[in-house]
Amino acid sequence: GTLDELRAVADLPVQIRVSTLTGQTSIVSDALESKNPFRRFNDHCIEFDCHQNEKLRVLQDLSRIPSGVIDIEILPPRLDDLYIHFAGEENDL
């Protein structure tokens, strides 16, 4: 199938990367901490995983943050993530 079809079948989480004003990552992490564990890269960027069916809810939650968010990137599973996923399933059979 196509890359999009493989992503749909695998149902792997997407990564959401949020860039903030310097020193404002705590605003985002406080708003999402109970729902999504996050990784902090530095004082202006955090990243976390969520499933496709949660993506819109997470974006709505991010849109309610009063200030500090300057960019949001949604990163779908990479080709190598899909390969590992499907290769692992074949080994389990």
Secondary structure, 3 states (H helix, E strand, C coil): CCHHHHHHHHCCCEEEEEEECCCCHHHHHHHHCCCCCEEEEECCEEEEEECHHHHHHHHHHHHCCCCCEEEEEEECCCHHHHHHHHHHHHHHC
